[in-house]
Amino acid sequence: MGCVGRRRLPSWHGAQLDGVALGRGVRLGSDGTPVFLTHGGSNGYWFATIRVYPKQDTVILMVTNFGNATAEKSISTLATDSLNT
């Protein structure tokens, strides 16, 4: 991700910087910079999410063929665990 992309990361979500809206979200660190940006959702059959970790230059894309709360929780755990290994 080039430096132009990095400058845009904090404003990617718009006015609400620490939360979720329309499937998009930003997790801010204690210093106010983005830890990760996320976008995800389900059509009831599939669940997909993408996370962008700007400081690690890492993108994680996950898709599953079951779209419920269990899928969302599982994918969130998997994304967190895979970054910590």
PDB file with SEQRES, HELIX, SHEET and CRYST1 records, atoms N, CA, C and O in Angstrom:
SEQRES   1 A   85  MET GLY CYS VAL GLY ARG ARG ARG LEU PRO SER TRP HIS          
SEQRES   2 A   85  GLY ALA GLN LEU ASP GLY VAL ALA LEU GLY ARG GLY VAL          
SEQRES   3 A   85  ARG LEU GLY SER ASP GLY THR PRO VAL PHE LEU THR HIS          
SEQRES   4 A   85  GLY GLY SER ASN GLY TYR TRP PHE ALA THR ILE ARG VAL          
SEQRES   5 A   85  TYR PRO LYS GLN ASP THR VAL ILE LEU MET VAL THR ASN          
SEQRES   6 A   85  PHE GLY ASN ALA THR ALA GLU LYS SER ILE SER THR LEU          
SEQRES   7 A   85  ALA THR ASP SER LEU ASN THR                                  
HELIX    1 AA1 CYS A    3  ARG A    8  1                                   6    
HELIX    2 AA2 LEU A    9  SER A   11  5                                   3    
HELIX    3 AA3 PRO A   54  GLN A   56  5                                   3    
HELIX    4 AA4 ALA A   69  ASN A   84  1                                  16    
SHEET    1 AA1 5 GLY A  19  ALA A  21  0                                        
SHEET    2 AA1 5 ARG A  24  LEU A  28 -1                                        
SHEET    3 AA1 5 PRO A  34  SER A  42 -1                                        
SHEET    4 AA1 5 PHE A  47  TYR A  53 -1                                        
SHEET    5 AA1 5 THR A  58  THR A  64 -1                                        
CRYST1    1.000    1.000    1.000  90.00  90.00  90.00 P 1           1          
ATOM      1  N   MET A   1       0.857  -1.163   0.000  1.00  0.00           N  
ATOM      2  CA  MET A   1       0.000   0.000   0.000  1.00  0.00           C  
ATOM      3  C   MET A   1       0.905   1.229   0.000  1.00  0.00           C  
ATOM      4  O   MET A   1       1.738   1.388   0.892  1.00  0.00           O  
ATOM      5  N   GLY A   2       0.748   2.079  -0.975  1.00  0.00           N  
ATOM      6  CA  GLY A   2       1.585   3.260  -1.089  1.00  0.00           C  
ATOM      7  C   GLY A   2       1.234   4.324  -0.075  1.00  0.00           C  
ATOM      8  O   GLY A   2       0.261   4.186   0.666  1.00  0.00           O  
ATOM      9  N   CYS A   3       2.004   5.364  -0.037  1.00  0.00           N  
ATOM     10  CA  CYS A   3       1.790   6.388   0.977  1.00  0.00           C  
ATOM     11  C   CYS A   3       0.497   7.163   0.741  1.00  0.00           C  
ATOM     12  O   CYS A   3      -0.073   7.686   1.699  1.00  0.00           O  
ATOM     13  N   VAL A   4       0.017   7.257  -0.484  1.00  0.00           N  
ATOM     14  CA  VAL A   4      -1.273   7.918  -0.736  1.00  0.00           C  
ATOM     15  C   VAL A   4      -2.386   7.124  -0.062  1.00  0.00           C  
ATOM     16  O   VAL A   4      -3.262   7.704   0.580  1.00  0.00           O  
ATOM     17  N   GLY A   5      -2.357   5.790  -0.205  1.00  0.00           N  
ATOM     18  CA  GLY A   5      -3.355   4.936   0.434  1.00  0.00           C  
ATOM     19  C   GLY A   5      -3.325   5.059   1.943  1.00  0.00           C  
ATOM     20  O   GLY A   5      -4.377   5.087   2.582  1.00  0.00           O  
ATOM     21  N   ARG A   6      -2.158   5.132   2.511  1.00  0.00           N  
ATOM     22  CA  ARG A   6      -2.037   5.247   3.968  1.00  0.00           C  
ATOM     23  C   ARG A   6      -2.597   6.559   4.488  1.00  0.00           C  
ATOM     24  O   ARG A   6      -3.195   6.595   5.564  1.00  0.00           O  
ATOM     25  N   ARG A   7      -2.414   7.620   3.749  1.00  0.00           N  
ATOM     26  CA  ARG A   7      -2.972   8.897   4.200  1.00  0.00           C  
ATOM     27  C   ARG A   7      -4.484   8.863   4.220  1.00  0.00           C  
ATOM     28  O   ARG A   7      -5.104   9.566   5.017  1.00  0.00           O  
ATOM     29  N   ARG A   8      -5.085   8.068   3.368  1.00  0.00           N  
ATOM     30  CA  ARG A   8      -6.536   8.012   3.279  1.00  0.00           C  
ATOM     31  C   ARG A   8      -7.156   7.072   4.309  1.00  0.00           C  
ATOM     32  O   ARG A   8      -8.359   7.164   4.554  1.00  0.00           O  
ATOM     33  N   LEU A   9      -6.395   6.182   4.915  1.00  0.00           N  
ATOM     34  CA  LEU A   9      -6.960   5.187   5.825  1.00  0.00           C  
ATOM     35  C   LEU A   9      -7.795   5.782   6.958  1.00  0.00           C  
ATOM     36  O   LEU A   9      -8.907   5.307   7.189  1.00  0.00           O  
ATOM     37  N   PRO A  10      -7.312   6.797   7.672  1.00  0.00           N  
ATOM     38  CA  PRO A  10      -8.132   7.298   8.783  1.00  0.00           C  
ATOM     39  C   PRO A  10      -9.476   7.872   8.351  1.00  0.00           C  
ATOM     40  O   PRO A  10     -10.418   7.856   9.143  1.00  0.00           O  
ATOM     41  N   SER A  11      -9.602   8.380   7.121  1.00  0.00           N  
ATOM     42  CA  SER A  11     -10.866   8.963   6.688  1.00  0.00           C  
ATOM     43  C   SER A  11     -11.711   7.985   5.879  1.00  0.00           C  
ATOM     44  O   SER A  11     -12.785   8.350   5.399  1.00  0.00           O  
ATOM     45  N   TRP A  12     -11.243   6.749   5.721  1.00  0.00           N  
ATOM     46  CA  TRP A  12     -11.962   5.758   4.918  1.00  0.00           C  
ATOM     47  C   TRP A  12     -13.365   5.522   5.425  1.00  0.00           C  
ATOM     48  O   TRP A  12     -14.272   5.282   4.629  1.00  0.00           O  
ATOM     49  N   HIS A  13     -13.564   5.583   6.702  1.00  0.00           N  
ATOM     50  CA  HIS A  13     -14.862   5.264   7.286  1.00  0.00           C  
ATOM     51  C   HIS A  13     -15.779   6.475   7.369  1.00  0.00           C  
ATOM     52  O   HIS A  13     -16.984   6.321   7.566  1.00  0.00           O  
ATOM     53  N   GLY A  14     -15.242   7.653   7.224  1.00  0.00           N  
ATOM     54  CA  GLY A  14     -16.077   8.850   7.311  1.00  0.00           C  
ATOM     55  C   GLY A  14     -16.062   9.415   8.717  1.00  0.00           C  
ATOM     56  O   GLY A  14     -15.046   9.368   9.409  1.00  0.00           O  
ATOM     57  N   ALA A  15     -17.199   9.949   9.131  1.00  0.00           N  
ATOM     58  CA  ALA A  15     -17.270  10.658  10.409  1.00  0.00           C  
ATOM     59  C   ALA A  15     -17.126   9.732  11.604  1.00  0.00           C  
ATOM     60  O   ALA A  15     -16.550  10.130  12.617  1.00  0.00           O  
ATOM     61  N   GLN A  16     -17.635   8.510  11.516  1.00  0.00           N  
ATOM     62  CA  GLN A  16     -17.587   7.589  12.649  1.00  0.00           C  
ATOM     63  C   GLN A  16     -16.313   6.762  12.542  1.00  0.00           C  
ATOM     64  O   GLN A  16     -16.257   5.810  11.764  1.00  0.00           O  
ATOM     65  N   LEU A  17     -15.285   7.118  13.319  1.00  0.00           N  
ATOM     66  CA  LEU A  17     -13.992   6.461  13.162  1.00  0.00           C  
ATOM     67  C   LEU A  17     -13.818   5.214  14.011  1.00  0.00           C  
ATOM     68  O   LEU A  17     -12.984   4.380  13.658  1.00  0.00           O  
ATOM     69  N   ASP A  18     -14.535   5.029  15.090  1.00  0.00           N  
ATOM     70  CA  ASP A  18     -14.351   3.832  15.896  1.00  0.00           C  
ATOM     71  C   ASP A  18     -15.687   3.140  16.051  1.00  0.00           C  
ATOM     72  O   ASP A  18     -16.392   3.360  17.036  1.00  0.00           O  
ATOM     73  N   GLY A  19     -16.035   2.319  15.105  1.00  0.00           N  
ATOM     74  CA  GLY A  19     -17.308   1.642  15.147  1.00  0.00           C  
ATOM     75  C   GLY A  19     -17.573   0.977  13.815  1.00  0.00           C  
ATOM     76  O   GLY A  19     -16.670   0.776  13.004  1.00  0.00           O  
ATOM     77  N   VAL A  20     -18.820   0.644  13.614  1.00  0.00           N  
ATOM     78  CA  VAL A  20     -19.210  -0.079  12.405  1.00  0.00           C  
ATOM     79  C   VAL A  20     -20.444   0.580  11.812  1.00  0.00           C  
ATOM     80  O   VAL A  20     -21.347   0.990  12.542  1.00  0.00           O  
ATOM     81  N   ALA A  21     -20.483   0.679  10.508  1.00  0.00           N  
ATOM     82  CA  ALA A  21     -21.660   1.188   9.798  1.00  0.00           C  
ATOM     83  C   ALA A  21     -21.669   0.587   8.404  1.00  0.00           C  
ATOM     84  O   ALA A  21     -20.654   0.610   7.708  1.00  0.00           O  
ATOM     85  N   LEU A  22     -22.798   0.056   7.998  1.00  0.00           N  
ATOM     86  CA  LEU A  22     -22.961  -0.522   6.663  1.00  0.00           C  
ATOM     87  C   LEU A  22     -21.911  -1.583   6.360  1.00  0.00           C  
ATOM     88  O   LEU A  22     -21.450  -1.707   5.225  1.00  0.00           O  
ATOM     89  N   GLY A  23     -21.534  -2.351   7.389  1.00  0.00           N  
ATOM     90  CA  GLY A  23     -20.557  -3.411   7.200  1.00  0.00           C  
ATOM     91  C   GLY A  23     -19.111  -2.964   7.197  1.00  0.00           C  
ATOM     92  O   GLY A  23     -18.206  -3.792   7.087  1.00  0.00           O  
ATOM     93  N   ARG A  24     -18.883  -1.667   7.315  1.00  0.00           N  
ATOM     94  CA  ARG A  24     -17.522  -1.139   7.335  1.00  0.00           C  
ATOM     95  C   ARG A  24     -17.173  -0.715   8.741  1.00  0.00           C  
ATOM     96  O   ARG A  24     -18.044  -0.274   9.490  1.00  0.00           O  
ATOM     97  N   GLY A  25     -15.918  -0.841   9.110  1.00  0.00           N  
ATOM     98  CA  GLY A  25     -15.518  -0.420  10.443  1.00  0.00           C  
ATOM     99  C   GLY A  25     -14.037  -0.147  10.534  1.00  0.00           C  
ATOM    100  O   GLY A  25     -13.254  -0.535   9.666  1.00  0.00           O  
ATOM    101  N   VAL A  26     -13.672   0.526  11.601  1.00  0.00           N  
ATOM    102  CA  VAL A  26     -12.281   0.834  11.886  1.00  0.00           C  
ATOM    103  C   VAL A  26     -12.052   0.571  13.365  1.00  0.00           C  
ATOM    104  O   VAL A  26     -12.806   1.050  14.212  1.00  0.00           O  
ATOM    105  N   ARG A  27     -11.015  -0.188  13.670  1.00  0.00           N  
ATOM    106  CA  ARG A  27     -10.597  -0.360  15.066  1.00  0.00           C  
ATOM    107  C   ARG A  27      -9.408   0.546  15.276  1.00  0.00           C  
ATOM    108  O   ARG A  27      -8.374   0.390  14.626  1.00  0.00           O  
ATOM    109  N   LEU A  28      -9.557   1.507  16.196  1.00  0.00           N  
ATOM    110  CA  LEU A  28      -8.489   2.466  16.470  1.00  0.00           C  
ATOM    111  C   LEU A  28      -7.652   2.012  17.649  1.00  0.00           C  
ATOM    112  O   LEU A  28      -8.168   1.438  18.609  1.00  0.00           O  
ATOM    113  N   GLY A  29      -6.360   2.272  17.570  1.00  0.00           N  
ATOM    114  CA  GLY A  29      -5.461   2.001  18.678  1.00  0.00           C  
ATOM    115  C   GLY A  29      -5.530   3.112  19.700  1.00  0.00           C  
ATOM    116  O   GLY A  29      -6.214   4.115  19.497  1.00  0.00           O  
ATOM    117  N   SER A  30      -4.824   2.934  20.794  1.00  0.00           N  
ATOM    118  CA  SER A  30      -4.833   3.942  21.859  1.00  0.00           C  
ATOM    119  C   SER A  30      -4.259   5.278  21.395  1.00  0.00           C  
ATOM    120  O   SER A  30      -4.547   6.318  21.986  1.00  0.00           O  
ATOM    121  N   ASP A  31      -3.449   5.250  20.338  1.00  0.00           N  
ATOM    122  CA  ASP A  31      -2.883   6.491  19.803  1.00  0.00           C  
ATOM    123  C   ASP A  31      -3.779   7.152  18.755  1.00  0.00           C  
ATOM    124  O   ASP A  31      -3.430   8.191  18.194  1.00  0.00           O  
ATOM    125  N   GLY A  32      -4.947   6.534  18.495  1.00  0.00           N  
ATOM    126  CA  GLY A  32      -5.903   7.108  17.552  1.00  0.00           C  
ATOM    127  C   GLY A  32      -5.685   6.719  16.102  1.00  0.00           C  
ATOM    128  O   GLY A  32      -6.438   7.157  15.232  1.00  0.00           O  
ATOM    129  N   THR A  33      -4.670   5.903  15.818  1.00  0.00           N  
ATOM    130  CA  THR A  33      -4.433   5.452  14.449  1.00  0.00           C  
ATOM    131  C   THR A  33      -5.141   4.115  14.217  1.00  0.00           C  
ATOM    132  O   THR A  33      -5.365   3.364  15.166  1.00  0.00           O  
ATOM    133  N   PRO A  34      -5.493   3.812  12.967  1.00  0.00           N  
ATOM    134  CA  PRO A  34      -6.206   2.560  12.688  1.00  0.00           C  
ATOM    135  C   PRO A  34      -5.346   1.325  12.955  1.00  0.00           C  
ATOM    136  O   PRO A  34      -4.224   1.218  12.458  1.00  0.00           O  
ATOM    137  N   VAL A  35      -5.883   0.399  13.740  1.00  0.00           N  
ATOM    138  CA  VAL A  35      -5.263  -0.907  13.924  1.00  0.00           C  
ATOM    139  C   VAL A  35      -5.640  -1.772  12.731  1.00  0.00           C  
ATOM    140  O   VAL A  35      -4.791  -2.433  12.133  1.00  0.00           O  
ATOM    141  N   PHE A  36      -6.939  -1.759  12.390  1.00  0.00           N  
ATOM    142  CA  PHE A  36      -7.389  -2.423  11.174  1.00  0.00           C  
ATOM    143  C   PHE A  36      -8.668  -1.791  10.673  1.00  0.00           C  
ATOM    144  O   PHE A  36      -9.434  -1.198  11.432  1.00  0.00           O  
ATOM    145  N   LEU A  37      -8.878  -1.932   9.380  1.00  0.00           N  
ATOM    146  CA  LEU A  37     -10.119  -1.529   8.729  1.00  0.00           C  
ATOM    147  C   LEU A  37     -10.807  -2.812   8.317  1.00  0.00           C  
ATOM    148  O   LEU A  37     -10.142  -3.785   7.960  1.00  0.00           O  
ATOM    149  N   THR A  38     -12.124  -2.830   8.358  1.00  0.00           N  
ATOM    150  CA  THR A  38     -12.843  -4.051   8.035  1.00  0.00           C  
ATOM    151  C   THR A  38     -14.090  -3.750   7.216  1.00  0.00           C  
ATOM    152  O   THR A  38     -14.688  -2.679   7.324  1.00  0.00           O  
ATOM    153  N   HIS A  39     -14.455  -4.705   6.414  1.00  0.00           N  
ATOM    154  CA  HIS A  39     -15.716  -4.640   5.677  1.00  0.00           C  
ATOM    155  C   HIS A  39     -16.217  -6.066   5.552  1.00  0.00           C  
ATOM    156  O   HIS A  39     -15.471  -6.950   5.130  1.00  0.00           O  
ATOM    157  N   GLY A  40     -17.458  -6.300   5.909  1.00  0.00           N  
ATOM    158  CA  GLY A  40     -17.975  -7.661   5.844  1.00  0.00           C  
ATOM    159  C   GLY A  40     -19.486  -7.669   5.815  1.00  0.00           C  
ATOM    160  O   GLY A  40     -20.143  -6.648   6.018  1.00  0.00           O  
ATOM    161  N   GLY A  41     -20.018  -8.853   5.556  1.00  0.00           N  
ATOM    162  CA  GLY A  41     -21.458  -8.989   5.554  1.00  0.00           C  
ATOM    163  C   GLY A  41     -21.883 -10.361   5.077  1.00  0.00           C  
ATOM    164  O   GLY A  41     -21.063 -11.197   4.698  1.00  0.00           O  
ATOM    165  N   SER A  42     -23.193 -10.570   5.109  1.00  0.00           N  
ATOM    166  CA  SER A  42     -23.752 -11.861   4.766  1.00  0.00           C  
ATOM    167  C   SER A  42     -25.040 -11.675   3.980  1.00  0.00           C  
ATOM    168  O   SER A  42     -25.755 -10.686   4.142  1.00  0.00           O  
ATOM    169  N   ASN A  43     -25.313 -12.648   3.130  1.00  0.00           N  
ATOM    170  CA  ASN A  43     -26.602 -12.688   2.452  1.00  0.00           C  
ATOM    171  C   ASN A  43     -27.502 -13.758   3.076  1.00  0.00           C  
ATOM    172  O   ASN A  43     -28.545 -14.100   2.518  1.00  0.00           O  
ATOM    173  N   GLY A  44     -27.097 -14.279   4.227  1.00  0.00           N  
ATOM    174  CA  GLY A  44     -27.838 -15.324   4.913  1.00  0.00           C  
ATOM    175  C   GLY A  44     -27.335 -16.714   4.589  1.00  0.00           C  
ATOM    176  O   GLY A  44     -27.603 -17.664   5.325  1.00  0.00           O  
ATOM    177  N   TYR A  45     -26.607 -16.838   3.491  1.00  0.00           N  
ATOM    178  CA  TYR A  45     -26.032 -18.123   3.091  1.00  0.00           C  
ATOM    179  C   TYR A  45     -24.505 -18.109   3.169  1.00  0.00           C  
ATOM    180  O   TYR A  45     -23.883 -19.120   3.495  1.00  0.00           O  
ATOM    181  N   TRP A  46     -23.917 -16.967   2.870  1.00  0.00           N  
ATOM    182  CA  TRP A  46     -22.477 -16.785   2.864  1.00  0.00           C  
ATOM    183  C   TRP A  46     -22.122 -15.632   3.793  1.00  0.00           C  
ATOM    184  O   TRP A  46     -22.914 -14.711   3.990  1.00  0.00           O  
ATOM    185  N   PHE A  47     -20.926 -15.696   4.356  1.00  0.00           N  
ATOM    186  CA  PHE A  47     -20.400 -14.568   5.129  1.00  0.00           C  
ATOM    187  C   PHE A  47     -18.996 -14.300   4.624  1.00  0.00           C  
ATOM    188  O   PHE A  47     -18.197 -15.224   4.471  1.00  0.00           O  
ATOM    189  N   ALA A  48     -18.697 -13.051   4.369  1.00  0.00           N  
ATOM    190  CA  ALA A  48     -17.363 -12.666   3.897  1.00  0.00           C  
ATOM    191  C   ALA A  48     -16.912 -11.423   4.646  1.00  0.00           C  
ATOM    192  O   ALA A  48     -17.716 -10.558   4.994  1.00  0.00           O  
ATOM    193  N   THR A  49     -15.631 -11.355   4.880  1.00  0.00           N  
ATOM    194  CA  THR A  49     -15.067 -10.165   5.506  1.00  0.00           C  
ATOM    195  C   THR A  49     -13.637  -9.970   5.018  1.00  0.00           C  
ATOM    196  O   THR A  49     -12.940 -10.920   4.662  1.00  0.00           O  
ATOM    197  N   ILE A  50     -13.237  -8.736   5.017  1.00  0.00           N  
ATOM    198  CA  ILE A  50     -11.857  -8.387   4.687  1.00  0.00           C  
ATOM    199  C   ILE A  50     -11.357  -7.463   5.784  1.00  0.00           C  
ATOM    200  O   ILE A  50     -12.074  -6.577   6.249  1.00  0.00           O  
ATOM    201  N   ARG A  51     -10.127  -7.687   6.183  1.00  0.00           N  
ATOM    202  CA  ARG A  51      -9.484  -6.806   7.153  1.00  0.00           C  
ATOM    203  C   ARG A  51      -8.176  -6.312   6.564  1.00  0.00           C  
ATOM    204  O   ARG A  51      -7.415  -7.076   5.970  1.00  0.00           O  
ATOM    205  N   VAL A  52      -7.926  -5.021   6.738  1.00  0.00           N  
ATOM    206  CA  VAL A  52      -6.685  -4.404   6.279  1.00  0.00           C  
ATOM    207  C   VAL A  52      -5.951  -3.917   7.529  1.00  0.00           C  
ATOM    208  O   VAL A  52      -6.466  -3.104   8.296  1.00  0.00           O  
ATOM    209  N   TYR A  53      -4.747  -4.429   7.713  1.00  0.00           N  
ATOM    210  CA  TYR A  53      -3.884  -4.038   8.828  1.00  0.00           C  
ATOM    211  C   TYR A  53      -2.767  -3.171   8.262  1.00  0.00           C  
ATOM    212  O   TYR A  53      -1.751  -3.700   7.812  1.00  0.00           O  
ATOM    213  N   PRO A  54      -2.933  -1.845   8.276  1.00  0.00           N  
ATOM    214  CA  PRO A  54      -1.970  -0.963   7.598  1.00  0.00           C  
ATOM    215  C   PRO A  54      -0.560  -1.020   8.167  1.00  0.00           C  
ATOM    216  O   PRO A  54       0.402  -0.961   7.401  1.00  0.00           O  
ATOM    217  N   LYS A  55      -0.405  -1.132   9.473  1.00  0.00           N  
ATOM    218  CA  LYS A  55       0.949  -1.136  10.055  1.00  0.00           C  
ATOM    219  C   LYS A  55       1.718  -2.401   9.715  1.00  0.00           C  
ATOM    220  O   LYS A  55       2.948  -2.386   9.666  1.00  0.00           O  
ATOM    221  N   GLN A  56       1.000  -3.504   9.477  1.00  0.00           N  
ATOM    222  CA  GLN A  56       1.646  -4.762   9.136  1.00  0.00           C  
ATOM    223  C   GLN A  56       1.693  -5.005   7.625  1.00  0.00           C  
ATOM    224  O   GLN A  56       2.224  -6.024   7.183  1.00  0.00           O  
ATOM    225  N   ASP A  57       1.148  -4.089   6.832  1.00  0.00           N  
ATOM    226  CA  ASP A  57       1.037  -4.290   5.384  1.00  0.00           C  
ATOM    227  C   ASP A  57       0.404  -5.641   5.079  1.00  0.00           C  
ATOM    228  O   ASP A  57       0.899  -6.402   4.247  1.00  0.00           O  
ATOM    229  N   THR A  58      -0.707  -5.927   5.773  1.00  0.00           N  
ATOM    230  CA  THR A  58      -1.365  -7.228   5.671  1.00  0.00           C  
ATOM    231  C   THR A  58      -2.840  -7.058   5.364  1.00  0.00           C  
ATOM    232  O   THR A  58      -3.504  -6.177   5.910  1.00  0.00           O  
ATOM    233  N   VAL A  59      -3.344  -7.910   4.483  1.00  0.00           N  
ATOM    234  CA  VAL A  59      -4.769  -7.972   4.170  1.00  0.00           C  
ATOM    235  C   VAL A  59      -5.218  -9.408   4.371  1.00  0.00           C  
ATOM    236  O   VAL A  59      -4.571 -10.336   3.886  1.00  0.00           O  
ATOM    237  N   ILE A  60      -6.328  -9.600   5.087  1.00  0.00           N  
ATOM    238  CA  ILE A  60      -6.890 -10.930   5.292  1.00  0.00           C  
ATOM    239  C   ILE A  60      -8.312 -10.915   4.742  1.00  0.00           C  
ATOM    240  O   ILE A  60      -9.135 -10.093   5.144  1.00  0.00           O  
ATOM    241  N   LEU A  61      -8.590 -11.836   3.815  1.00  0.00           N  
ATOM    242  CA  LEU A  61      -9.914 -12.000   3.228  1.00  0.00           C  
ATOM    243  C   LEU A  61     -10.410 -13.385   3.598  1.00  0.00           C  
ATOM    244  O   LEU A  61      -9.725 -14.380   3.363  1.00  0.00           O  
ATOM    245  N   MET A  62     -11.599 -13.449   4.177  1.00  0.00           N  
ATOM    246  CA  MET A  62     -12.163 -14.731   4.588  1.00  0.00           C  
ATOM    247  C   MET A  62     -13.603 -14.837   4.107  1.00  0.00           C  
ATOM    248  O   MET A  62     -14.364 -13.871   4.159  1.00  0.00           O  
ATOM    249  N   VAL A  63     -13.964 -16.036   3.636  1.00  0.00           N  
ATOM    250  CA  VAL A  63     -15.311 -16.304   3.140  1.00  0.00           C  
ATOM    251  C   VAL A  63     -15.723 -17.678   3.641  1.00  0.00           C  
ATOM    252  O   VAL A  63     -14.925 -18.616   3.631  1.00  0.00           O  
ATOM    253  N   THR A  64     -16.963 -17.793   4.076  1.00  0.00           N  
ATOM    254  CA  THR A  64     -17.493 -19.083   4.492  1.00  0.00           C  
ATOM    255  C   THR A  64     -18.880 -19.283   3.893  1.00  0.00           C  
ATOM    256  O   THR A  64     -19.581 -18.313   3.607  1.00  0.00           O  
ATOM    257  N   ASN A  65     -19.271 -20.523   3.707  1.00  0.00           N  
ATOM    258  CA  ASN A  65     -20.561 -20.791   3.083  1.00  0.00           C  
ATOM    259  C   ASN A  65     -21.674 -21.013   4.098  1.00  0.00           C  
ATOM    260  O   ASN A  65     -22.645 -21.711   3.810  1.00  0.00           O  
ATOM    261  N   PHE A  66     -21.542 -20.434   5.263  1.00  0.00           N  
ATOM    262  CA  PHE A  66     -22.672 -20.337   6.184  1.00  0.00           C  
ATOM    263  C   PHE A  66     -22.684 -18.931   6.739  1.00  0.00           C  
ATOM    264  O   PHE A  66     -21.666 -18.432   7.221  1.00  0.00           O  
ATOM    265  N   GLY A  67     -23.826 -18.300   6.671  1.00  0.00           N  
ATOM    266  CA  GLY A  67     -23.909 -16.880   7.003  1.00  0.00           C  
ATOM    267  C   GLY A  67     -24.769 -16.622   8.211  1.00  0.00           C  
ATOM    268  O   GLY A  67     -25.937 -16.256   8.083  1.00  0.00           O  
ATOM    269  N   ASN A  68     -24.201 -16.809   9.387  1.00  0.00           N  
ATOM    270  CA  ASN A  68     -24.937 -16.538  10.616  1.00  0.00           C  
ATOM    271  C   ASN A  68     -23.983 -15.959  11.648  1.00  0.00           C  
ATOM    272  O   ASN A  68     -22.816 -15.703  11.351  1.00  0.00           O  
ATOM    273  N   ALA A  69     -24.486 -15.752  12.870  1.00  0.00           N  
ATOM    274  CA  ALA A  69     -23.663 -15.142  13.918  1.00  0.00           C  
ATOM    275  C   ALA A  69     -22.453 -16.006  14.263  1.00  0.00           C  
ATOM    276  O   ALA A  69     -21.390 -15.478  14.590  1.00  0.00           O  
ATOM    277  N   THR A  70     -22.604 -17.326  14.191  1.00  0.00           N  
ATOM    278  CA  THR A  70     -21.482 -18.224  14.461  1.00  0.00           C  
ATOM    279  C   THR A  70     -20.372 -18.019  13.437  1.00  0.00           C  
ATOM    280  O   THR A  70     -19.192 -18.001  13.787  1.00  0.00           O  
ATOM    281  N   ALA A  71     -20.752 -17.867  12.181  1.00  0.00           N  
ATOM    282  CA  ALA A  71     -19.757 -17.625  11.124  1.00  0.00           C  
ATOM    283  C   ALA A  71     -19.011 -16.332  11.381  1.00  0.00           C  
ATOM    284  O   ALA A  71     -17.787 -16.287  11.268  1.00  0.00           O  
ATOM    285  N   GLU A  72     -19.725 -15.299  11.721  1.00  0.00           N  
ATOM    286  CA  GLU A  72     -19.088 -13.999  11.971  1.00  0.00           C  
ATOM    287  C   GLU A  72     -18.107 -14.085  13.135  1.00  0.00           C  
ATOM    288  O   GLU A  72     -16.991 -13.575  13.042  1.00  0.00           O  
ATOM    289  N   LYS A  73     -18.513 -14.723  14.225  1.00  0.00           N  
ATOM    290  CA  LYS A  73     -17.641 -14.859  15.396  1.00  0.00           C  
ATOM    291  C   LYS A  73     -16.419 -15.712  15.060  1.00  0.00           C  
ATOM    292  O   LYS A  73     -15.300 -15.377  15.452  1.00  0.00           O  
ATOM    293  N   SER A  74     -16.629 -16.807  14.339  1.00  0.00           N  
ATOM    294  CA  SER A  74     -15.521 -17.697  13.974  1.00  0.00           C  
ATOM    295  C   SER A  74     -14.492 -16.985  13.100  1.00  0.00           C  
ATOM    296  O   SER A  74     -13.287 -17.116  13.316  1.00  0.00           O  
ATOM    297  N   ILE A  75     -14.971 -16.240  12.124  1.00  0.00           N  
ATOM    298  CA  ILE A  75     -14.063 -15.529  11.223  1.00  0.00           C  
ATOM    299  C   ILE A  75     -13.313 -14.430  11.966  1.00  0.00           C  
ATOM    300  O   ILE A  75     -12.130 -14.207  11.709  1.00  0.00           O  
ATOM    301  N   SER A  76     -13.977 -13.754  12.870  1.00  0.00           N  
ATOM    302  CA  SER A  76     -13.311 -12.719  13.655  1.00  0.00           C  
ATOM    303  C   SER A  76     -12.185 -13.322  14.491  1.00  0.00           C  
ATOM    304  O   SER A  76     -11.090 -12.765  14.568  1.00  0.00           O  
ATOM    305  N   THR A  77     -12.462 -14.456  15.110  1.00  0.00           N  
ATOM    306  CA  THR A  77     -11.440 -15.147  15.910  1.00  0.00           C  
ATOM    307  C   THR A  77     -10.288 -15.608  15.029  1.00  0.00           C  
ATOM    308  O   THR A  77      -9.123 -15.451  15.393  1.00  0.00           O  
ATOM    309  N   LEU A  78     -10.609 -16.174  13.876  1.00  0.00           N  
ATOM    310  CA  LEU A  78      -9.585 -16.658  12.947  1.00  0.00           C  
ATOM    311  C   LEU A  78      -8.690 -15.517  12.474  1.00  0.00           C  
ATOM    312  O   LEU A  78      -7.473 -15.686  12.397  1.00  0.00           O  
ATOM    313  N   ALA A  79      -9.255 -14.387  12.162  1.00  0.00           N  
ATOM    314  CA  ALA A  79      -8.465 -13.236  11.699  1.00  0.00           C  
ATOM    315  C   ALA A  79      -7.521 -12.770  12.785  1.00  0.00           C  
ATOM    316  O   ALA A  79      -6.352 -12.489  12.519  1.00  0.00           O  
ATOM    317  N   THR A  80      -8.014 -12.687  14.000  1.00  0.00           N  
ATOM    318  CA  THR A  80      -7.189 -12.241  15.122  1.00  0.00           C  
ATOM    319  C   THR A  80      -6.079 -13.236  15.402  1.00  0.00           C  
ATOM    320  O   THR A  80      -4.922 -12.856  15.582  1.00  0.00           O  
ATOM    321  N   ASP A  81      -6.440 -14.530  15.438  1.00  0.00           N  
ATOM    322  CA  ASP A  81      -5.441 -15.574  15.709  1.00  0.00           C  
ATOM    323  C   ASP A  81      -4.377 -15.634  14.630  1.00  0.00           C  
ATOM    324  O   ASP A  81      -3.196 -15.801  14.937  1.00  0.00           O  
ATOM    325  N   SER A  82      -4.769 -15.501  13.378  1.00  0.00           N  
ATOM    326  CA  SER A  82      -3.787 -15.625  12.286  1.00  0.00           C  
ATOM    327  C   SER A  82      -2.802 -14.471  12.286  1.00  0.00           C  
ATOM    328  O   SER A  82      -1.663 -14.636  11.849  1.00  0.00           O  
ATOM    329  N   LEU A  83      -3.208 -13.323  12.758  1.00  0.00           N  
ATOM    330  CA  LEU A  83      -2.287 -12.188  12.811  1.00  0.00           C  
ATOM    331  C   LEU A  83      -1.323 -12.321  13.977  1.00  0.00           C  
ATOM    332  O   LEU A  83      -0.210 -11.798  13.928  1.00  0.00           O  
ATOM    333  N   ASN A  84      -1.746 -13.021  15.028  1.00  0.00           N  
ATOM    334  CA  ASN A  84      -0.910 -13.162  16.215  1.00  0.00           C  
ATOM    335  C   ASN A  84       0.060 -14.332  16.153  1.00  0.00           C  
ATOM    336  O   ASN A  84       0.852 -14.513  17.078  1.00  0.00           O  
ATOM    337  N   THR A  85       0.022 -15.134  15.088  1.00  0.00           N  
ATOM    338  CA  THR A  85       0.924 -16.289  15.005  1.00  0.00           C  
ATOM    339  C   THR A  85       2.163 -15.976  14.225  1.00  0.00           C  
ATOM    340  O   THR A  85       3.025 -16.840  14.062  1.00  0.00           O  
TER     341      THR A  85                                                      
END                                                                             
